[in-house]
Amino acid sequence: PYLLGEQFTAADVMVGSNVWYGLTLLKVIEPRPVFTAYVARCEARPAFQRANAIEAEALAA
């Protein structure tokens, strides 16, 4: 389910955030099922949710 196997790694932090930006904000990545499923797994992680909340708060200021 992740880039290097079953466990989430630093590679997923780097790639996952970029794929998320490309799909959701920039709209430069075609929303293929493999990408959207990967991003959904990343979004489900509590740390990802906390980081997004911090970023949303900063952007709203």
C-alpha positions as CSV (number, residue, x, y, z in Angstrom):
1,P,0.0,0.0,0.0
2,Y,3.0,2.4,0.3
3,L,6.0,3.2,-1.8
4,L,8.4,0.8,-0.2
5,G,6.0,-1.9,1.0
6,E,3.5,-2.3,3.8
7,Q,5.0,0.3,6.1
8,F,4.7,4.1,5.7
9,T,8.2,5.6,5.4
10,A,9.9,9.0,4.9
11,A,9.6,8.3,1.1
12,D,5.8,8.5,1.6
13,V,6.1,11.8,3.4
14,M,7.9,13.3,0.5
15,V,6.0,11.7,-2.4
16,G,2.6,11.6,-0.7
17,S,2.5,15.3,0.0
18,N,3.6,16.1,-3.6
19,V,1.0,13.8,-5.1
20,W,-1.6,15.3,-2.8
21,Y,-0.7,18.8,-3.9
22,G,-0.7,17.7,-7.6
23,L,-4.1,16.1,-7.3
24,T,-6.0,18.5,-5.0
25,L,-4.5,21.9,-5.3
26,L,-2.6,22.2,-8.5
27,K,-4.7,19.8,-10.5
28,V,-1.6,18.7,-12.6
29,I,-1.9,15.0,-11.8
30,E,-4.6,13.0,-13.5
31,P,-6.8,11.5,-10.8
32,R,-6.2,7.9,-11.6
33,P,-7.3,5.2,-9.1
34,V,-3.8,4.3,-8.1
35,F,-3.0,7.9,-7.2
36,T,-6.3,8.7,-5.4
37,A,-6.1,5.5,-3.3
38,Y,-2.5,6.2,-2.3
39,V,-3.4,9.8,-1.3
40,A,-6.4,8.5,0.6
41,R,-4.1,6.2,2.6
42,C,-1.8,9.1,3.3
43,E,-4.7,11.4,4.3
44,A,-6.0,8.8,6.8
45,R,-2.8,9.2,8.8
46,P,-3.2,11.4,11.9
47,A,0.1,13.2,11.2
48,F,-1.1,14.1,7.7
49,Q,-4.3,15.5,9.2
50,R,-2.5,17.6,11.8
51,A,-0.1,19.0,9.1
52,N,-3.1,19.9,6.9
53,A,-4.8,21.6,9.8
54,I,-1.7,23.7,10.6
55,E,-1.3,24.6,6.9
56,A,-5.0,25.6,6.6
57,E,-4.7,27.8,9.7
58,A,-1.6,29.5,8.3
59,L,-3.2,30.1,4.9
60,A,-6.3,31.5,6.5
61,A,-4.4,34.1,8.5
